[in-house]
Amino acid sequence: MGSAPLMAGAGGVPAGSVPGAAAGIQVGGAAAAGSGVAGAGATGAKSAGLTALQEIEEAYNKRLDMDVAQLMESFGDIVKVASIAHTDSSFSKDKYKLAQESYQIQARATNIVSSAESLLAMVTELKQTLLLNDTSTLAQLSMQRQKDLSTQKTAVKQRVLGLKEEVDRTIWELEQVCYGDSTPGPSSGSVEALS
């Protein structure tokens, strides 16, 4: 993967961007599973993950270097081809030469557009990778969700305990009315013991 530039797959996503990252995780998981010692497995998984990420970074760097070199080469060729005729009439360009230069300039301009599109696609791929693999943001969102759910859980638990106390009081009052018992009312200690 490190020697060849990434090819665009279906949907504009490169064939090696996300699967390469997933392969790095799988390799790391295999290294962790194959090791008998937990600490050595974690270190192996971390180094395998780093190696896979380094390969992906190297592929992106090569692709970037190739695209920038092609841009610079194409601009240079356009400048070389587009020479201006001298003021004296001894050096004039014929139609064949002008057509040839025009074709060369169009071909170089096409190369420039292709390189620029490749660079824009790379930017898009890097943004997608950042969004999809931003574990710190995902962890932060997960922690916030857990805090929210914990707060809701505590509020619901308090409400249920309040309702239980109210039901206990109501039952005690009904028993007093129906049976005329003189037993003491429900205490808050018995409610807390039940929870």
URTALIN-V237676 format. One line per field, one symbol per residue. burial: # if it has 16 or more other ideal C-beta (glycine too) atoms within 10 Angstrom, else .. A space follows every 10 residues. Layout:
burial=???
This chain:
burial=....##.... ..##.###.# #.##..##.. ##........ #..##..##. .#..##..## ..#...#..# #..#..##.. .......... .......... #...#..#.. ##..#..#.. ##..#...#. .......... .......... .......... ....#..#.. .......... .....#.... .....
